[in-house]
C-alpha cells in the first residue's frame, strides 16, 4: 500500500545535476545576500559539530562547511535554485565525448595573503586531492590528468565521463588551496584561503567558536553583507535554542515542539522543506565485521522492522516524510512505486531472519553521535522486537565521518545532503563514506558504469531509476524519512532560497531589506 503524502511543517536539525552544457564566459554569480561591501552587519549561527580539519583534502559538506566555505572559494557554486553558477571559474566547457573539461579561471582573484588564485593553484589543489588519502580523493577517481596551459586555463582529462564532477566542484571537492602553504601545519586550523573571509584566530576557539572577518580585497565582496560571521558549535539543541533566545546567536535550528515558544521577542521562525534524507547504511554487505549483513534477507528484515511512519509522527512531530528509497523525490531517479516496498511488518522481518538462520537474532554495533541520538531508542526497540540487539557506541561529533569511512562499524545512521543530484547519490554508492567496506556487485557496477558513460540526460535518468530499484530491492540501506529544519532567526536577518540548495554557506543568509 502506498504511503500518503503529507504537507511538511518542521523537523529536527541534521548535520550529514550536471549536464554537458558549458557556461558562458564572463557570466557573474547571481546575487545571494545583497547589501554589499559597505555593510557592517554581523551574523552568528549555531551548528552541531565543528570542522575536523580545514585541510582541503579533509573537508566535509555538512554543517562544518559554514566555516571552511567562508575561508575557501570553490571553482563553482549552486545558487538558491540549485543551478550551477560560475565562481572562481568564470566558465567551463565539456568536450563532445564528455572526457575533457576546460575551466576558465577569473583574473581578479587573490588569496588572503595577496598571491594570485590562478590555474596553477587550481591544478595544484586538484592534483593534491587526487594524490592524498582523504575526503576528496574518490571525487577525482575518473580524472587522469590536470593541466594548466596558461594562467587562466585548467584542462582535465577523464577516463570516463563523470556526471557528478561539476556538482562536486561546488562543494568541498572544489575548494581552492594556497599551493605554497597548504602542506604547512597551520592549514588544518588557520589556512591561507581563497574565499571571502579570514579566520580571526585571536577571537576563535578551535572546536567551539569560529570568528570570520570579511576580506575587503575579495573579488566578489559585494555579495557578502556580513562584516563578521561567527559560527558557534552547540551540540545540544536546547543549548542552541537558549543561545538564540539570549541573543548569543542570530540563527539556530529549533525542534518542532518548541517553535511556538521561540517565536516573538525579535525572533521569527522559517521552515526549510523536508528534503534531507535520513537512513541506516547497512554498509557491511560482505559480512566483514557482521556476517549477518551479508545476507540480503537480513538487510530486508531490518527494513521491514522499522516503523517509519511512527518515527515521523512521534520523533519529528509529523514534520517529515517516510520513504523506502535512497533517492530524493525531487530527482529523476525517484520512483513512486517503491514507496511502501518495506511497509512496517514485524512478522515478515522475523520470517526473513528465520530463513537466513538468525531466528535468535544477532548484535549490531552502530556509532552514536548528536545526529543519531534522538532516533536511537526507537531504532533499538524496533530491531529488538525482531531479535536484533543494537549497541550504540559513542563517537565524538567531529570524528563520526572518519569512523564510518574507515570501516569501524558495520552499519550506521546517516543523513544525506539535501537534494543531492542523482549523479552524486550514485557516486556515493561506491565512496568510502557510504561504502567503507568496498563492497561491490557486478550487476550494480554495470548499471553505474552505464549511467556514468551516458551523455544524454533523459537516457541517464532511466538508468538511475534502474539503480534506485536495484538498491531498494537489495536493501543496501534502510531509508527512513526525509526531514527538514525549522530555523529560529533574529529579526533583520533573512534566509534565502527554498532549501533546494542547503549547502552550508554564509550565502544562505542576507540582511532583511
PLY file of the C-alpha trace (Angstrom):
ply
format ascii 1.0
element vertex 513
property float x
property float y
property float z
element edge 511
property int vertex1
property int vertex2
end_header
0.00 0.00 0.00
1.33 3.42 -0.95
2.02 5.92 1.78
0.02 9.13 1.84
2.00 12.24 1.04
1.58 14.97 3.60
2.46 18.60 3.95
5.66 19.02 5.87
5.98 21.54 8.65
9.21 21.33 10.63
11.75 18.84 11.84
14.88 18.19 13.84
18.13 19.70 12.66
20.71 17.48 10.99
24.43 17.72 10.33
25.40 14.91 7.29
22.73 17.77 -11.79
25.33 18.15 -14.11
24.82 18.03 -17.88
27.37 18.60 -20.60
26.34 22.20 -21.25
29.03 24.81 -20.77
28.63 28.21 -19.12
29.06 31.47 -20.95
32.43 33.08 -20.35
32.33 36.16 -18.19
28.99 35.31 -16.53
28.74 36.56 -12.97
27.32 34.73 -9.96
23.77 35.72 -9.12
23.22 37.81 -6.02
22.99 35.70 -2.90
22.99 38.01 0.04
22.90 41.58 -1.25
23.81 44.82 0.53
27.49 44.82 -0.45
30.91 45.55 0.91
29.89 48.68 2.85
27.55 46.76 5.14
28.66 46.43 8.76
26.06 43.78 9.60
27.11 40.72 11.57
25.81 37.17 11.63
26.20 34.47 14.26
24.76 30.99 13.90
24.79 27.72 15.80
25.87 24.35 14.39
26.09 20.88 15.91
29.64 19.96 15.01
32.97 21.67 14.26
35.13 21.07 11.20
37.52 18.22 11.95
40.13 19.90 9.77
40.49 22.86 7.43
42.88 21.00 5.15
41.14 20.82 1.74
41.63 17.05 1.47
39.64 16.54 4.68
36.74 18.96 4.23
33.15 17.80 4.71
30.00 19.21 3.12
27.78 19.20 6.24
27.32 21.99 8.76
31.10 22.09 9.09
31.14 23.82 5.71
29.90 27.08 7.22
33.48 27.62 8.40
35.58 26.32 5.53
33.34 27.64 2.72
33.95 31.12 4.13
37.72 30.65 4.06
38.00 28.83 0.71
36.40 29.69 -2.59
35.14 26.87 -4.78
35.50 26.61 -8.53
31.71 26.70 -8.99
28.69 27.15 -6.78
24.98 26.29 -6.82
22.55 29.17 -6.48
19.39 29.05 -4.37
17.52 27.33 -7.19
20.12 24.59 -7.42
21.63 25.83 -10.69
25.40 25.57 -11.05
26.94 29.01 -11.47
30.42 30.44 -12.15
32.59 31.24 -9.18
36.38 31.03 -9.19
35.89 29.53 -12.63
34.15 32.10 -14.82
33.31 29.48 -17.45
33.53 25.77 -18.18
33.04 23.52 -21.18
32.86 19.77 -21.72
34.14 18.16 -24.89
31.58 16.38 -27.05
32.68 12.98 -25.78
32.47 14.08 -22.14
36.10 13.17 -21.45
37.68 16.64 -21.36
36.60 19.53 -19.17
38.04 23.02 -19.54
37.74 25.68 -16.82
38.46 29.37 -17.34
39.76 30.91 -14.10
38.84 34.54 -13.47
41.71 37.03 -13.45
40.82 39.19 -10.46
41.17 36.68 -7.61
43.74 36.59 -4.84
44.43 34.53 -1.77
44.15 36.19 1.62
47.93 36.88 1.57
47.73 38.65 -1.80
49.03 35.83 -4.02
47.01 35.25 -7.21
44.41 32.50 -7.46
45.29 31.17 -10.89
45.25 28.00 -12.95
48.43 26.80 -11.28
46.80 26.97 -7.85
43.73 25.11 -9.10
45.88 22.41 -10.71
47.96 22.03 -7.55
44.81 21.68 -5.44
43.18 19.11 -7.70
46.40 17.11 -8.05
46.76 17.06 -4.27
43.13 15.98 -3.83
43.76 13.07 -6.16
47.05 12.02 -4.58
46.24 12.39 -0.89
44.07 9.99 1.08
41.08 11.98 2.26
37.54 13.13 1.59
38.29 14.38 -1.92
40.30 11.52 -3.40
37.35 9.48 -4.61
35.86 12.55 -6.30
38.94 12.61 -8.52
38.86 8.91 -9.36
37.99 9.38 -13.04
40.46 12.23 -13.60
43.59 11.04 -15.39
45.31 14.39 -15.89
45.09 18.02 -14.81
46.88 20.60 -16.94
47.30 24.37 -16.70
48.40 25.50 -20.19
48.23 29.15 -19.11
47.42 31.19 -16.01
43.68 31.25 -16.65
43.01 27.78 -18.11
42.69 24.38 -16.45
42.08 21.28 -18.56
41.03 17.98 -17.00
41.06 14.64 -18.79
38.78 11.80 -17.65
38.94 8.05 -18.15
35.15 8.03 -18.32
32.60 10.79 -18.10
31.84 11.84 -14.52
28.32 13.31 -14.27
28.89 14.30 -10.62
32.09 16.26 -11.17
30.66 19.75 -11.64
28.43 19.29 -8.61
31.47 18.27 -6.57
33.25 21.43 -7.70
30.50 23.47 -6.00
31.28 21.83 -2.67
34.30 20.53 -0.77
35.83 18.95 -3.87
36.17 22.38 -5.45
37.80 24.32 -2.59
40.96 26.07 -3.82
44.05 25.86 -1.60
47.14 28.07 -1.42
49.78 25.79 -3.02
52.82 27.25 -1.25
51.45 26.75 2.28
48.80 24.03 2.02
51.17 21.43 3.47
52.10 23.65 6.42
50.84 22.73 9.87
48.71 25.89 10.04
46.45 24.64 7.24
44.42 22.34 9.49
43.33 25.22 11.74
44.11 28.56 10.06
44.83 28.24 6.35
45.62 30.91 3.81
42.39 30.89 1.88
40.87 31.96 -1.41
37.44 32.81 -0.03
35.59 35.89 1.20
36.58 35.61 4.88
39.63 35.02 7.03
39.65 33.34 10.42
40.38 35.61 13.38
42.37 33.18 15.50
42.58 35.53 18.48
38.80 35.61 18.83
38.20 31.98 17.83
38.40 28.81 19.89
39.07 25.73 17.76
36.20 23.26 18.10
33.96 25.80 19.85
33.69 29.16 18.11
34.94 30.47 14.77
35.03 34.21 14.10
35.39 35.04 10.41
36.12 38.52 9.09
35.22 39.71 5.60
38.06 40.42 3.18
37.88 43.90 1.69
40.00 42.73 -1.28
37.83 39.72 -2.17
36.80 39.74 -5.84
33.08 39.30 -5.11
32.89 41.15 -1.79
29.68 42.99 -2.77
27.77 39.72 -2.38
28.73 39.32 1.28
26.88 41.78 3.54
28.18 40.41 6.84
31.34 42.10 8.02
31.78 39.44 10.70
30.41 35.90 10.53
30.58 33.77 13.68
29.94 30.03 13.83
29.28 28.63 17.31
29.36 24.89 18.00
26.48 23.85 20.26
25.81 20.12 20.02
22.71 20.18 22.20
19.54 21.58 20.60
18.36 23.03 23.89
21.63 24.94 24.13
21.08 26.24 20.59
17.58 27.47 21.42
18.77 29.10 24.64
21.59 30.83 22.76
19.06 32.14 20.25
16.75 33.45 22.96
19.59 35.13 24.83
20.98 36.79 21.71
24.23 34.81 21.62
23.38 33.62 18.10
21.19 35.04 15.35
20.24 31.71 13.76
19.67 28.27 15.28
17.66 25.18 14.48
14.54 24.78 16.60
12.85 21.45 17.45
9.32 21.27 16.07
7.79 21.11 19.55
9.45 24.38 20.58
8.57 26.55 17.59
5.68 28.40 19.22
7.70 29.17 22.34
10.56 30.64 20.33
8.60 32.99 18.09
8.37 36.63 19.16
10.66 38.98 21.06
12.70 39.74 17.96
12.80 36.16 16.66
10.84 34.60 13.81
10.88 31.04 12.50
11.30 29.78 8.97
10.80 26.26 7.73
13.30 24.69 5.33
11.46 21.86 3.50
11.97 18.17 4.20
14.47 17.24 1.53
17.40 15.86 3.53
17.29 12.09 3.81
17.88 10.04 6.95
18.78 6.36 6.67
20.65 3.46 8.19
23.52 2.40 5.98
23.81 -1.39 6.10
27.38 -1.00 4.94
28.95 -4.36 5.77
27.21 -6.21 2.92
30.14 -8.58 2.63
29.94 -9.60 6.28
33.45 -8.48 7.23
32.57 -7.29 10.74
28.99 -8.54 10.97
28.36 -11.71 8.94
24.58 -11.38 9.18
24.56 -8.30 6.95
25.98 -10.30 4.05
22.56 -11.96 3.68
20.10 -9.82 1.73
17.25 -11.34 3.74
18.71 -9.90 6.93
19.01 -6.47 5.37
15.45 -6.72 4.10
14.29 -7.82 7.57
15.82 -4.70 9.09
13.88 -2.62 6.58
10.58 -4.33 7.42
11.23 -3.89 11.15
11.48 -0.10 11.10
8.28 1.88 11.86
8.97 4.81 9.56
5.56 6.46 9.84
5.68 6.19 13.63
9.12 7.81 13.69
7.86 10.71 11.60
4.82 11.23 13.83
6.47 10.75 17.22
10.03 11.97 16.70
9.52 14.61 14.03
6.06 15.60 15.31
4.57 14.84 11.91
7.11 17.06 10.24
8.69 14.68 7.78
8.02 12.19 5.03
8.60 8.47 5.39
10.39 6.79 2.50
11.69 3.40 1.39
14.20 4.68 -1.16
17.51 6.47 -1.04
16.89 8.81 -3.97
15.12 12.09 -3.29
11.62 12.80 -4.56
12.83 15.94 -6.37
15.12 13.93 -8.63
14.56 11.94 -11.81
15.68 8.65 -10.19
12.80 8.68 -7.70
10.12 6.02 -8.19
6.73 6.44 -6.55
6.17 2.70 -6.95
8.90 1.96 -4.41
7.14 3.78 -1.57
5.61 1.12 0.64
8.08 -1.51 -0.58
9.04 -2.16 3.05
5.83 -1.38 4.88
6.23 -1.98 8.61
5.81 -5.74 9.13
7.35 -7.37 12.20
6.17 -10.84 11.23
7.75 -10.55 7.79
11.00 -9.37 9.36
11.09 -12.33 11.74
10.29 -14.73 8.91
13.21 -13.44 6.84
15.60 -13.63 9.79
14.50 -17.21 10.41
15.08 -18.12 6.76
18.54 -16.57 6.93
19.45 -18.60 10.02
19.12 -15.77 12.54
15.94 -16.75 14.34
17.72 -15.98 17.62
18.89 -12.62 16.31
22.33 -11.05 16.49
24.04 -7.94 17.85
24.61 -4.91 15.65
27.00 -2.14 16.74
26.49 1.37 15.39
28.13 4.71 16.22
26.18 7.16 18.34
26.51 10.87 17.56
24.44 14.03 18.08
22.79 13.37 14.72
21.51 9.91 15.64
20.82 10.45 19.34
17.16 11.40 19.07
16.35 8.36 16.93
18.37 5.71 18.74
15.74 4.49 21.28
13.13 3.92 18.57
15.58 2.16 16.25
16.85 -0.01 19.11
13.35 -1.02 20.18
12.18 -1.71 16.63
15.11 -4.02 15.93
14.88 -5.62 19.38
11.28 -6.55 18.52
12.63 -8.85 15.81
15.58 -10.14 17.84
18.37 -7.76 16.82
20.25 -6.10 19.67
21.69 -2.69 18.82
24.74 -1.41 20.68
25.33 2.33 20.26
28.99 3.27 20.53
29.54 6.93 21.47
31.69 8.77 18.92
32.65 12.47 19.12
30.73 14.52 16.56
33.84 15.61 14.71
35.12 12.04 14.41
31.97 10.29 13.23
32.60 10.61 9.48
36.14 9.28 9.77
34.99 6.40 11.96
32.46 5.13 9.45
34.61 5.83 6.38
37.36 3.60 7.76
35.01 0.66 8.32
34.90 0.72 12.11
31.16 -0.01 12.14
29.09 -2.49 10.10
26.11 -0.12 9.97
25.43 3.48 10.85
22.72 6.12 10.95
23.38 8.91 8.47
21.80 11.83 6.71
22.21 12.80 3.09
22.83 16.26 1.78
19.52 17.78 0.80
18.59 17.09 -2.79
21.90 15.61 -3.91
21.78 15.14 -7.68
21.24 11.54 -8.76
24.82 11.54 -10.03
26.16 12.31 -6.58
23.95 9.71 -4.88
25.19 7.10 -7.34
28.80 8.15 -6.75
28.25 7.77 -3.02
27.29 4.13 -3.54
30.95 3.47 -4.31
32.50 6.06 -1.99
34.42 5.41 1.22
31.86 7.46 3.12
28.92 5.24 2.15
30.73 2.05 1.10
33.59 1.76 3.61
33.98 -1.99 3.09
34.38 -1.50 -0.70
31.57 -3.98 -1.31
30.53 -4.39 -4.91
28.14 -6.35 -7.07
28.69 -6.92 -10.81
25.10 -6.06 -11.73
25.16 -2.80 -9.79
28.61 -1.94 -11.09
27.35 -2.43 -14.64
24.40 -0.11 -14.04
26.62 2.56 -12.51
29.10 2.33 -15.38
26.25 2.70 -17.86
24.95 5.79 -16.05
28.38 7.37 -15.89
29.05 6.87 -19.58
25.62 8.00 -20.81
25.77 11.62 -22.01
22.05 12.02 -22.68
20.25 13.26 -19.55
16.92 11.54 -20.31
18.53 8.18 -21.03
20.71 8.50 -17.94
17.60 9.19 -15.82
16.15 5.81 -16.82
19.35 4.09 -15.73
19.26 5.97 -12.43
15.76 4.61 -11.86
17.06 1.10 -12.50
19.81 1.73 -9.95
17.26 3.02 -7.44
15.11 -0.07 -7.89
18.09 -2.41 -7.54
19.42 -0.67 -4.42
15.97 -0.76 -2.79
15.24 -4.40 -3.61
18.67 -5.50 -2.37
18.36 -3.42 0.79
21.78 -1.80 0.71
20.30 0.80 3.05
17.33 1.16 5.34
15.93 4.55 4.29
13.79 6.18 6.97
12.44 9.59 6.05
13.11 12.99 4.59
13.40 15.74 7.14
13.55 19.47 7.11
14.55 22.08 9.63
12.80 24.93 11.36
15.18 27.80 11.93
14.82 30.48 14.57
16.13 33.70 13.04
16.73 37.11 14.54
14.73 39.95 13.04
16.80 41.77 10.44
18.35 38.56 9.11
16.79 36.55 6.30
17.41 33.06 4.99
17.49 32.96 1.21
16.06 30.32 -1.10
13.65 27.45 -0.51
16.09 24.83 0.74
16.77 23.37 -2.69
20.44 24.24 -2.21
21.13 23.97 1.51
24.91 23.68 1.23
26.23 25.23 4.45
27.48 28.63 3.40
27.05 32.20 4.58
25.48 32.82 1.16
22.28 31.31 2.53
21.73 34.44 4.63
21.24 38.11 3.94
20.26 41.36 5.60
16.50 41.92 5.51
15.60 44.88 3.33
0 1
1 2
2 3
3 4
4 5
5 6
6 7
7 8
8 9
9 10
10 11
11 12
12 13
13 14
14 15
16 17
17 18
18 19
19 20
20 21
21 22
22 23
23 24
24 25
25 26
26 27
27 28
28 29
29 30
30 31
31 32
32 33
33 34
34 35
35 36
36 37
37 38
38 39
39 40
40 41
41 42
42 43
43 44
44 45
45 46
46 47
47 48
48 49
49 50
50 51
51 52
52 53
53 54
54 55
55 56
56 57
57 58
58 59
59 60
60 61
61 62
62 63
63 64
64 65
65 66
66 67
67 68
68 69
69 70
70 71
71 72
72 73
73 74
74 75
75 76
76 77
77 78
78 79
79 80
80 81
81 82
82 83
83 84
84 85
85 86
86 87
87 88
88 89
89 90
90 91
91 92
92 93
93 94
94 95
95 96
96 97
97 98
98 99
99 100
100 101
101 102
102 103
103 104
104 105
105 106
106 107
107 108
108 109
109 110
110 111
111 112
112 113
113 114
114 115
115 116
116 117
117 118
118 119
119 120
120 121
121 122
122 123
123 124
124 125
125 126
126 127
127 128
128 129
129 130
130 131
131 132
132 133
133 134
134 135
135 136
136 137
137 138
138 139
139 140
140 141
141 142
142 143
143 144
144 145
145 146
146 147
147 148
148 149
149 150
150 151
151 152
152 153
153 154
154 155
155 156
156 157
157 158
158 159
159 160
160 161
161 162
162 163
163 164
164 165
165 166
166 167
167 168
168 169
169 170
170 171
171 172
172 173
173 174
174 175
175 176
176 177
177 178
178 179
179 180
180 181
181 182
182 183
183 184
184 185
185 186
186 187
187 188
188 189
189 190
190 191
191 192
192 193
193 194
194 195
195 196
196 197
197 198
198 199
199 200
200 201
201 202
202 203
203 204
204 205
205 206
206 207
207 208
208 209
209 210
210 211
211 212
212 213
213 214
214 215
215 216
216 217
217 218
218 219
219 220
220 221
221 222
222 223
223 224
224 225
225 226
226 227
227 228
228 229
229 230
230 231
231 232
232 233
233 234
234 235
235 236
236 237
237 238
238 239
239 240
240 241
241 242
242 243
243 244
244 245
245 246
246 247
247 248
248 249
249 250
250 251
251 252
252 253
253 254
254 255
255 256
256 257
257 258
258 259
259 260
260 261
261 262
262 263
263 264
264 265
265 266
266 267
267 268
268 269
269 270
270 271
271 272
272 273
273 274
274 275
275 276
276 277
277 278
278 279
279 280
280 281
281 282
282 283
283 284
284 285
285 286
286 287
287 288
288 289
289 290
290 291
291 292
292 293
293 294
294 295
295 296
296 297
297 298
298 299
299 300
300 301
301 302
302 303
303 304
304 305
305 306
306 307
307 308
308 309
309 310
310 311
311 312
312 313
313 314
314 315
315 316
316 317
317 318
318 319
319 320
320 321
321 322
322 323
323 324
324 325
325 326
326 327
327 328
328 329
329 330
330 331
331 332
332 333
333 334
334 335
335 336
336 337
337 338
338 339
339 340
340 341
341 342
342 343
343 344
344 345
345 346
346 347
347 348
348 349
349 350
350 351
351 352
352 353
353 354
354 355
355 356
356 357
357 358
358 359
359 360
360 361
361 362
362 363
363 364
364 365
365 366
366 367
367 368
368 369
369 370
370 371
371 372
372 373
373 374
374 375
375 376
376 377
377 378
378 379
379 380
380 381
381 382
382 383
383 384
384 385
385 386
386 387
387 388
388 389
389 390
390 391
391 392
392 393
393 394
394 395
395 396
396 397
397 398
398 399
399 400
400 401
401 402
402 403
403 404
404 405
405 406
406 407
407 408
408 409
409 410
410 411
411 412
412 413
413 414
414 415
415 416
416 417
417 418
418 419
419 420
420 421
421 422
422 423
423 424
424 425
425 426
426 427
427 428
428 429
429 430
430 431
431 432
432 433
433 434
434 435
435 436
436 437
437 438
438 439
439 440
440 441
441 442
442 443
443 444
444 445
445 446
446 447
447 448
448 449
449 450
450 451
451 452
452 453
453 454
454 455
455 456
456 457
457 458
458 459
459 460
460 461
461 462
462 463
463 464
464 465
465 466
466 467
467 468
468 469
469 470
470 471
471 472
472 473
473 474
474 475
475 476
476 477
477 478
478 479
479 480
480 481
481 482
482 483
483 484
484 485
485 486
486 487
487 488
488 489
489 490
490 491
491 492
492 493
493 494
494 495
495 496
496 497
497 498
498 499
499 500
500 501
501 502
502 503
503 504
504 505
505 506
506 507
507 508
508 509
509 510
510 511
511 512
